[in-house]
Amino acid sequence: MTECYQGVLDFGRCQRRVVTADFSGGDISSDGGVLLLREVDRRIGLTPAMARVLGDGRRQASCDHRLVSLLRQRVFALALGYEDVNDHDHLRHDGALQTACGRVEALGSSSTVGRVERRADRRAAWALHRVLVEQFIASFAQAPEELVLDFDATDDPVHGNQEGRFFHGYYDHYCFLPLYVTCGDRLLVSYLRPANIDAARHAWAILALLVKRLRQAWPHVRITFRGDSGFCRWRMLRWCEDHEVGYIVGIAKNERLLDKAAPLMRTAKERFEHSGEYQRHFCQVAYAASTWDRQRQVIIKVEHSAKGENPRFVVTNLGGDAQDLYDRLYCARGDMENKIKQQFQLFSDRTSCHGWWANQFRLLLSSCAYVLVDALRRIGLRGTALAKAEVHTIRLQLFKIGAAIVRNTRRIRFLLSSSYPRQALLVRVVANLESG
């Protein structure tokens, strides 16, 4: 292993013994749990699929590193918590990461990994999104009866002169505005967009492409589109109606909607003043904005408490009880924010390249790292206390394991820390991965 510091670090004394440290330990890694990522990748075939669709136009006789190895190196490192490409100048000598990537020699340097990112273009972004969708389809053992597709946008702050950066008034800083699509815990789309556009821009086209592919795989599946008021566009709603796609979408309050909610708001206020108890009431009304092509059903929710009234509105083409649709189906979209938060735990906001497509590629690499961790959670961690854990919890409890690595001509041994506190959990995860 490359020595990065030749001196001795002094840490005082422990019971009259001098405490020192240096960097001469040899092949010791803090990431012994990377073997779990290797096993998940072998099971679902993510990085080989990425390499196949991207293709490698380099002159192979002059290449020391295969594309699939470089992709594994970068995706695994993101999952392990290494956000910077520069980290690979040291990580390339880590025995654990080398083994996970299928090598016993040094991995790619930061410049080699960086060139992969800078080669990215529109075709690469399209190809990797196909991989995400195909991974989603393959994750089901049998055809699902219903899929709820959550659409949401978020801000990705930028701090340089990246291509496509714009100031966003709502977020009050320069940023990108990526669009994410998830279904439950699974990720289908992470689409980078500039911040000077409508929050729903391109969502209609993405929904149409997803519906087409999902119905090719499962002709009888029911699909529901779910989003906040930023995605309430009547042409998109009409497309859903014309293509038998359900929708439940927030709609911003306005004077006409408030007029329709007024009787319910008066009732809630009177009952609160009479009883002093928190009030919550629902109803459905027909409503059409002046720009809409037809009337649609809007769910009205009215709350009244000591803080005052709080009306909310949701437009839908789904049948059923108003409160049940709101509580069971629409409110569940709040978990979408947790999925986006986990993307940031995998450094999806590390869009610091100058080029637009390089930043889109980085966003997709973080998404692929999420697919790996989610597959580990779904398969390896089923039935355990971490079955619903977030990325950073899985990273700290399963990936960050001290390990000494011993290699000879016949085998590679990972000597994991004897004081690792979750040994039983690790054994169970490996058994789950083997059994499927």
C-alpha positions as CSV (number, residue, x, y, z in Angstrom):
1,M,0.0,0.0,0.0
2,T,1.2,3.5,-0.8
3,E,2.7,5.3,2.3
4,C,1.1,8.7,2.6
5,Y,2.9,9.7,5.8
6,Q,6.4,8.6,6.9
7,G,6.4,10.0,10.4
8,V,5.0,8.8,13.7
9,L,1.9,10.4,15.3
10,D,2.1,10.8,19.1
11,F,-1.1,10.3,21.1
12,G,0.3,10.5,24.6
13,R,0.1,7.7,27.1
14,C,-2.2,4.9,28.2
15,Q,-1.4,3.6,31.7
16,R,2.2,4.6,31.4
17,R,2.5,3.1,27.8
18,V,3.4,5.5,25.0
19,V,0.7,5.6,22.3
20,T,1.9,6.2,18.7
21,A,0.5,5.6,15.2
22,D,1.9,5.5,11.7
23,F,0.8,4.3,8.3
24,S,2.8,1.1,8.0
25,G,-0.1,-1.4,8.7
26,G,-0.1,-2.9,5.2
27,D,-3.2,-4.3,3.6
28,I,-5.8,-3.2,6.2
29,S,-9.1,-1.7,5.1
30,S,-11.9,0.1,6.9
31,D,-14.4,-1.2,4.3
32,G,-14.5,-4.9,4.8
33,G,-18.3,-4.9,4.2
34,V,-17.7,-4.0,0.5
35,L,-17.9,-7.7,-0.1
36,L,-21.7,-7.4,0.4
37,L,-21.9,-4.9,-2.5
38,R,-19.9,-7.3,-4.6
39,E,-22.3,-10.1,-3.9
40,V,-25.4,-8.0,-4.6
41,D,-23.8,-6.8,-7.8
42,R,-23.1,-10.4,-8.8
43,R,-26.7,-11.3,-8.1
44,I,-28.5,-8.5,-9.9
45,G,-25.8,-7.8,-12.6
46,L,-25.9,-4.1,-12.3
47,T,-22.4,-3.0,-13.3
48,P,-22.1,-5.5,-16.1
49,A,-25.3,-4.1,-17.5
50,M,-24.0,-0.6,-17.2
51,A,-20.8,-1.5,-19.0
52,R,-22.7,-3.3,-21.8
53,V,-25.0,-0.3,-22.6
54,L,-22.3,2.3,-22.3
55,G,-19.8,0.5,-24.5
56,D,-16.1,1.1,-24.5
57,G,-14.6,3.0,-27.4
58,R,-11.1,3.0,-26.0
59,R,-8.2,1.1,-27.7
60,Q,-8.3,-2.0,-25.6
61,A,-4.7,-2.9,-26.1
62,S,-3.7,0.3,-24.4
63,C,-6.1,0.0,-21.5
64,D,-5.1,-1.3,-18.1
65,H,-8.6,-1.0,-16.6
66,R,-11.8,-2.5,-18.0
67,L,-14.8,-0.3,-18.1
68,V,-16.8,-2.6,-15.8
69,S,-14.0,-2.4,-13.2
70,L,-14.0,1.4,-13.3
71,L,-17.7,1.5,-12.9
72,R,-17.6,-0.9,-10.0
73,Q,-14.8,1.2,-8.4
74,R,-16.8,4.4,-8.6
75,V,-20.3,3.0,-7.7
76,F,-18.9,0.9,-4.8
77,A,-16.9,3.9,-3.5
78,L,-20.1,6.1,-3.5
79,A,-21.9,3.4,-1.5
80,L,-19.0,3.3,0.9
81,G,-19.1,7.0,1.5
82,Y,-16.3,8.4,-0.8
83,E,-17.8,11.3,-2.7
84,D,-14.7,12.7,-4.5
85,V,-13.1,11.3,-7.6
86,N,-9.8,12.4,-6.0
87,D,-10.3,9.8,-3.2
88,H,-9.5,7.1,-5.8
89,D,-5.8,8.1,-5.8
90,H,-5.6,6.3,-2.4
91,L,-8.6,4.0,-2.7
92,R,-7.0,2.3,-5.8
93,H,-4.6,0.6,-3.4
94,D,-7.3,-0.6,-1.0
95,G,-7.2,-4.4,-1.0
96,A,-10.9,-4.7,-0.1
97,L,-12.1,-2.5,-2.9
98,Q,-9.7,-4.2,-5.4
99,T,-11.2,-7.6,-4.5
100,A,-14.7,-6.3,-4.8
101,C,-13.9,-4.9,-8.3
102,G,-12.4,-8.3,-9.4
103,R,-8.7,-7.2,-9.3
104,V,-5.6,-7.8,-7.2
105,E,-3.7,-4.9,-8.9
106,A,-4.1,-1.2,-8.3
107,L,-7.4,0.2,-9.5
108,G,-7.9,3.2,-11.7
109,S,-6.5,6.6,-10.6
110,S,-8.6,9.7,-10.2
111,S,-7.7,10.9,-13.7
112,T,-8.7,7.5,-15.2
113,V,-12.1,7.5,-13.3
114,G,-12.6,11.2,-14.2
115,R,-12.2,10.5,-17.9
116,V,-15.1,8.0,-17.8
117,E,-17.3,10.7,-16.4
118,R,-16.2,13.3,-18.9
119,R,-16.9,11.0,-21.9
120,A,-20.5,10.9,-20.9
121,D,-23.1,12.2,-23.4
122,R,-26.9,12.1,-24.0
123,R,-26.7,8.5,-25.3
124,A,-25.0,7.4,-22.0
125,A,-27.7,9.1,-19.9
126,W,-30.4,7.4,-22.0
127,A,-28.7,4.0,-21.7
128,L,-28.2,4.2,-18.0
129,H,-31.8,5.1,-17.5
130,R,-32.8,2.0,-19.4
131,V,-30.6,0.0,-17.0
132,L,-32.5,1.5,-14.0
133,V,-35.9,0.7,-15.5
134,E,-34.8,-2.9,-16.4
135,Q,-33.4,-3.4,-12.9
136,F,-36.7,-2.2,-11.5
137,I,-38.7,-4.7,-13.7
138,A,-36.3,-7.6,-12.8
139,S,-36.7,-6.9,-9.1
140,F,-40.2,-8.4,-9.2
141,A,-40.5,-12.2,-8.9
142,Q,-44.0,-11.9,-10.4
143,A,-46.2,-9.3,-12.1
144,P,-47.4,-6.7,-9.6
145,E,-51.1,-5.8,-9.6
146,E,-50.5,-2.0,-9.1
147,L,-47.7,0.4,-9.3
148,V,-47.7,3.9,-7.9
149,L,-45.1,6.2,-9.6
150,D,-44.0,9.1,-7.5
151,F,-42.7,12.2,-9.3
152,D,-40.8,14.9,-7.4
153,A,-38.2,17.6,-8.0
154,T,-35.5,18.9,-5.7
155,D,-32.8,21.5,-5.7
156,D,-29.2,20.6,-6.3
157,P,-27.1,23.6,-5.2
158,V,-24.1,24.5,-7.4
159,H,-21.2,26.7,-6.4
160,G,-19.2,27.2,-9.6
161,N,-19.8,28.0,-13.3
162,Q,-21.3,24.7,-14.3
163,E,-23.2,24.5,-17.6
164,G,-26.9,24.9,-17.0
165,R,-26.7,26.6,-13.7
166,F,-29.4,29.2,-13.0
167,F,-30.7,31.1,-10.0
168,H,-34.0,29.7,-8.6
169,G,-36.1,32.2,-6.7
170,Y,-37.9,29.7,-4.5
171,Y,-34.8,28.0,-3.3
172,D,-32.9,31.4,-3.3
173,H,-29.6,30.0,-4.8
174,Y,-28.0,28.8,-8.0
175,C,-28.9,25.1,-8.5
176,F,-30.0,22.3,-10.8
177,L,-33.5,21.0,-10.6
178,P,-33.3,17.2,-11.0
179,L,-36.5,15.1,-11.4
180,Y,-36.8,11.8,-9.6
181,V,-39.3,9.0,-10.1
182,T,-39.6,6.2,-7.6
183,C,-42.0,3.3,-7.0
184,G,-41.9,2.4,-3.3
185,D,-38.3,2.1,-2.3
186,R,-37.1,1.6,-5.9
187,L,-35.7,4.2,-8.2
188,L,-36.5,4.5,-11.9
189,V,-35.4,8.0,-13.0
190,S,-32.9,10.6,-11.9
191,Y,-33.0,13.2,-14.6
192,L,-30.9,16.3,-14.3
193,R,-32.5,19.6,-15.4
194,P,-31.6,23.3,-15.3
195,A,-33.4,25.4,-12.7
196,N,-34.9,27.9,-15.1
197,I,-37.8,25.6,-16.1
198,D,-41.2,24.6,-14.8
199,A,-41.0,21.9,-12.1
200,A,-43.1,19.6,-14.3
201,R,-41.0,20.1,-17.4
202,H,-40.5,16.7,-19.3
203,A,-42.5,14.8,-16.6
204,W,-45.2,14.0,-19.1
205,A,-42.8,12.5,-21.6
206,I,-41.0,10.5,-18.9
207,L,-44.4,9.2,-17.6
208,A,-45.4,8.2,-21.1
209,L,-42.1,6.3,-21.7
210,L,-42.4,4.5,-18.3
211,V,-46.0,3.5,-18.8
212,K,-45.2,2.1,-22.2
213,R,-42.3,0.0,-21.0
214,L,-44.0,-1.2,-17.8
215,R,-47.1,-2.3,-19.8
216,Q,-44.8,-4.2,-22.2
217,A,-43.6,-6.1,-19.2
218,W,-46.9,-6.4,-17.4
219,P,-49.9,-5.8,-19.7
220,H,-52.5,-5.8,-16.9
221,V,-50.8,-3.8,-14.3
222,R,-52.6,-0.7,-12.8
223,I,-50.5,2.4,-12.9
224,T,-51.1,5.5,-10.8
225,F,-49.2,8.8,-11.2
226,R,-48.7,10.7,-7.9
227,G,-47.2,14.1,-7.4
228,D,-47.4,17.4,-5.6
229,S,-49.1,20.6,-6.9
230,G,-46.0,21.3,-9.1
231,F,-47.1,18.5,-11.4
232,C,-50.8,19.5,-11.7
233,R,-51.0,20.2,-15.5
234,W,-54.3,19.5,-17.2
235,R,-52.7,18.2,-20.4
236,M,-50.8,15.6,-18.3
237,L,-54.0,14.7,-16.4
238,R,-55.9,14.3,-19.7
239,W,-53.1,12.0,-21.0
240,C,-53.6,9.9,-17.9
241,E,-57.3,9.7,-18.5
242,D,-56.9,8.8,-22.2
243,H,-54.4,6.0,-21.4
244,E,-56.1,4.5,-18.4
245,V,-53.5,5.8,-15.9
246,G,-54.7,6.8,-12.5
247,Y,-53.6,10.0,-10.9
248,I,-53.7,11.7,-7.5
249,V,-52.0,15.1,-7.6
250,G,-51.9,18.1,-5.3
251,I,-53.5,21.3,-6.6
252,A,-52.6,24.8,-5.3
253,K,-55.3,26.6,-3.4
254,N,-57.1,29.6,-5.2
255,E,-60.2,31.7,-4.6
256,R,-62.5,29.4,-6.4
257,L,-61.3,26.3,-4.5
258,L,-61.6,28.2,-1.2
259,D,-65.2,29.2,-2.1
260,K,-66.0,25.5,-2.7
261,A,-64.4,24.6,0.6
262,A,-66.1,27.4,2.6
263,P,-69.1,25.4,3.9
264,L,-66.8,22.7,5.2
265,M,-64.5,25.2,6.7
266,R,-67.4,26.9,8.5
267,T,-68.5,23.5,9.9
268,A,-65.0,22.7,11.1
269,K,-64.6,26.1,12.7
270,E,-68.0,25.9,14.5
271,R,-67.3,22.4,15.8
272,F,-63.8,23.4,17.0
273,E,-65.2,26.5,18.8
274,H,-67.9,24.4,20.4
275,S,-65.8,21.4,21.5
276,G,-62.2,22.8,21.5
277,E,-61.1,19.6,19.8
278,Y,-59.0,19.4,16.6
279,Q,-61.3,19.1,13.6
280,R,-60.5,17.3,10.3
281,H,-63.1,16.9,7.5
282,F,-63.2,15.7,3.9
283,C,-65.4,16.1,0.8
284,Q,-65.2,15.8,-3.0
285,V,-66.3,18.5,-5.5
286,A,-66.3,18.9,-9.2
287,Y,-63.8,21.6,-10.3
288,A,-62.3,23.0,-13.5
289,A,-59.8,25.8,-13.7
290,S,-60.4,28.3,-16.4
291,T,-57.7,26.8,-18.6
292,W,-58.8,23.1,-18.1
293,D,-60.6,21.2,-20.8
294,R,-63.1,19.6,-18.4
295,Q,-64.2,19.2,-14.8
296,R,-62.4,16.8,-12.5
297,Q,-62.9,15.5,-9.0
298,V,-61.1,17.4,-6.3
299,I,-60.7,16.1,-2.7
300,I,-61.0,18.9,-0.1
301,K,-59.4,18.4,3.3
302,V,-60.1,20.9,5.9
303,E,-58.4,21.1,9.3
304,H,-59.1,23.5,12.2
305,S,-57.1,23.7,15.3
306,A,-55.9,26.4,17.8
307,K,-53.5,27.5,15.0
308,G,-56.4,28.2,12.7
309,E,-57.7,26.6,9.5
310,N,-55.7,24.6,7.0
311,P,-57.4,23.6,3.8
312,R,-55.7,21.3,1.2
313,F,-56.8,20.2,-2.3
314,V,-56.0,17.1,-4.4
315,V,-57.3,16.3,-7.9
316,T,-57.8,12.6,-8.8
317,N,-59.6,10.3,-11.2
318,L,-59.6,7.4,-8.7
319,G,-62.8,6.2,-7.1
320,G,-63.3,5.7,-3.4
321,D,-63.8,7.5,-0.1
322,A,-62.2,10.9,-0.1
323,Q,-60.5,10.5,3.3
324,D,-59.2,7.1,2.5
325,L,-57.7,8.3,-0.8
326,Y,-56.1,11.3,0.9
327,D,-54.7,9.5,4.0
328,R,-53.8,6.1,2.5
329,L,-52.7,7.1,-1.0
330,Y,-51.8,10.8,-1.3
331,C,-50.1,11.3,2.0
332,A,-47.9,8.3,1.3
333,R,-46.1,10.4,-1.2
334,G,-44.4,12.2,1.7
335,D,-42.0,9.3,1.9
336,M,-40.7,10.4,-1.5
337,E,-38.7,13.1,0.3
338,N,-36.9,10.3,2.3
339,K,-35.9,8.6,-1.0
340,I,-34.4,11.9,-2.3
341,K,-32.6,12.4,1.0
342,Q,-31.0,9.0,0.5
343,Q,-29.8,10.1,-2.9
344,F,-28.0,12.9,-1.2
345,Q,-26.5,10.4,1.2
346,L,-25.0,8.9,-1.9
347,F,-23.7,12.3,-3.0
348,S,-26.1,12.9,-5.9
349,D,-25.5,16.6,-5.2
350,R,-21.8,16.2,-6.1
351,T,-22.4,17.8,-9.5
352,S,-19.3,19.8,-9.6
353,C,-18.1,19.0,-13.1
354,H,-18.2,21.8,-15.6
355,G,-19.9,19.8,-18.4
356,W,-23.6,19.2,-18.3
357,W,-23.5,15.5,-19.3
358,A,-20.7,14.7,-16.9
359,N,-22.9,15.9,-14.1
360,Q,-25.9,13.9,-15.3
361,F,-23.6,10.9,-15.4
362,R,-22.6,11.6,-11.8
363,L,-26.2,11.8,-10.8
364,L,-26.8,8.4,-12.4
365,L,-23.8,6.8,-10.8
366,S,-25.3,7.8,-7.4
367,S,-28.6,6.3,-8.5
368,C,-26.9,3.1,-9.4
369,A,-25.2,3.0,-6.0
370,Y,-28.7,3.4,-4.5
371,V,-30.0,0.5,-6.6
372,L,-27.2,-1.7,-5.1
373,V,-27.9,-0.7,-1.5
374,D,-31.7,-1.0,-2.0
375,A,-31.2,-4.5,-3.4
376,L,-29.1,-5.4,-0.4
377,R,-31.8,-4.0,1.9
378,R,-34.5,-5.9,0.0
379,I,-32.8,-9.3,-0.3
380,G,-30.0,-9.4,2.3
381,L,-31.6,-7.5,5.1
382,R,-35.1,-8.9,4.9
383,G,-36.4,-10.0,8.3
384,T,-33.8,-8.0,10.1
385,A,-33.8,-4.8,12.1
386,L,-32.2,-3.0,9.2
387,A,-34.8,-4.0,6.6
388,K,-36.1,-0.4,6.4
389,A,-32.8,1.3,7.3
390,E,-31.5,4.3,5.3
391,V,-28.3,4.3,3.3
392,H,-26.1,6.0,5.9
393,T,-27.2,3.5,8.6
394,I,-26.4,0.5,6.4
395,R,-23.1,2.1,5.5
396,L,-22.1,2.6,9.1
397,Q,-23.3,-0.8,10.4
398,L,-22.5,-3.1,7.5
399,F,-19.8,-1.6,5.2
400,K,-17.5,0.0,7.7
401,I,-15.8,-3.1,9.1
402,G,-12.1,-3.1,9.9
403,A,-10.4,-5.9,7.9
404,A,-6.8,-7.2,7.4
405,I,-6.5,-8.7,3.9
406,V,-4.2,-11.6,3.3
407,R,-3.6,-12.7,-0.3
408,N,-1.6,-15.6,-1.8
409,T,-1.7,-17.5,-5.1
410,R,-4.7,-19.6,-4.0
411,R,-7.0,-17.4,-1.9
412,I,-7.9,-14.0,-0.5
413,R,-8.8,-13.9,3.1
414,F,-10.6,-11.0,4.8
415,L,-9.7,-11.1,8.5
416,L,-12.6,-9.0,9.9
417,S,-12.3,-7.3,13.2
418,S,-13.0,-9.6,16.1
419,S,-14.7,-6.8,18.0
420,Y,-17.2,-6.0,15.2
421,P,-20.5,-5.8,17.2
422,R,-22.9,-7.1,14.4
423,Q,-21.3,-10.4,13.5
424,A,-24.6,-12.3,13.7
425,L,-26.3,-9.8,11.4
426,L,-23.5,-10.0,8.8
427,V,-23.7,-13.8,8.8
428,R,-27.5,-13.6,8.3
429,V,-27.2,-11.1,5.5
430,V,-24.7,-13.4,3.6
431,A,-27.1,-16.3,4.1
432,N,-30.0,-14.3,2.7
433,L,-28.0,-13.3,-0.3
434,E,-27.0,-16.9,-1.0
435,S,-30.6,-18.2,-0.6
436,G,-32.2,-15.3,-2.5
